[in-house]
Amino acid sequence: MSAKKQAGYSRRDFVAAAGTAGLAFMASRARAQQAAEPDGKKIKLGIIGCGGRGIWLGDRFQNHGGYEISAVADYFQDCVDKAGDKFNVPQDRRFIGLDGYKRLLDTKPDAVAIITPSYFHPEQAAAAVDAGCHVYLAKPVAVDVPGCQSIEASAKKATGIKRCFLVDFQTRMHPFYQTAVRRVHEGAIGDMAFGEAYYHCGRAEVKDKAGTPEARLRNWLLDTALSGDIITEQNIHAIDVMSWVNNKPPLHAFGTCGRKVRIDVGDCRDYFTLHFQYPNNVGVTFSSRQFDGHGTQPEGIVCRMFGTKGVLETAYGGNVMIRGENFYRGGSTSQIYHEGALANIDAFSAAIQQGDFSNLTVAPSVQSNLVTIMGRKAAYTGKLVTWEETLRDTESFDARLEGLRS
């Protein structure tokens, strides 16, 4: 279906709305680049994690103009060399192994971008802050509650020593999402009644079937301990919007999950179904699938909230709008993956150069992360799990890293 038919407005209005979003991103980029080089000095950036996303983000950092990629680290030599060759990093600043990030920090970069499996985020972020670095962190911030608490502590310490700490969510930087959620909080859809969120897609790629410890690390997206399972690693995009719109954490969650289709590699579940109960008797259903939907539409990352005056509709890469009494046309977010990253890279640079160490992305990112963990535990156990129980949860995942070199 065309964007015009989906949104219910004219092509001219659609182009105008999309243009507004593009101009907002361009203005943000221009402001950040002006701030990034007030004296011609670039931010020395170390990249920790040189897989596909790490190199993709590294390219955006390099093209930004305000950064110099000074060192790279990854467990795998081929990943480090691919990144090092692309970004012209000298051989003596390319580090491998589980502790490669420590040797990268010894080179004293100004900042680091941590794009590693989520299991490693708390340890690496804490070490980076201790080394005096600004931190750009991929989502999710952690795979368990102690990890989330560690990230909170690292971000608080970063603020105390005047360092920036940014968590990379694309939706929260997009002007259509920002405007729509703000209007909902101002009452555009009236009193909330219920909602639905989902993340439906095909299976993740299997990168190595050798069955070795190294193969497991390459397939980390399919490994529960390394990724936090699909509800935390990927589904957090939908759950984060749900959490953002509702503003407060859910009271409790219950549901189920399973592993019935994707059973050849890893141990992650391939589906989740949950009910999140929010205050004022507002329920939100959530479902996730990572196997062939056989043509079922729509797929993707969606959140809808129904209220007494209207409906909020959001789709990552699709349309964002409010229907009802207080209509907001929003528009297409077809470039959100690219534009969201650029906006966060801009914001990170601007915060460093302008001395803004408020680090406001951390608290909402941690809250959404905790909501995924609450839902995961509810689905794993088949029991109702409350928010208070989640905050007291002391379970730590053990990734069993035996057989991997340091």
Secondary structure by P-SEA (a helix, b strand, c coil): ccccccccccaaaaaaaaaaaaaaaaaaaaaaaaaacccccccbbbbccccaaaaaaaaaaaacccccccccccccaaaaaaaaaaacccccccccccaaaaaaaaacccbbbbbccccaaaaaaaaaaaabbbbbccccccccaaaaaaaaaaaaaaaaabbbbbbbbcccccaaaaaaaaaaaaccccccccbbbbbbbcccccccccccaaaaaaacccccccccccccccaaaaaaaaaaaaccccccccccccccccccccccccbbbbbbbccccbbbbbbbbccccccccccccbbbbbcccbbbbbbcccccccccccccccccccaaaaaaaaaaaaaaaaaaaaccccccccaaaaaaaaaaaaaaaaaaacccccaaaaaaccbbbbcccccccc
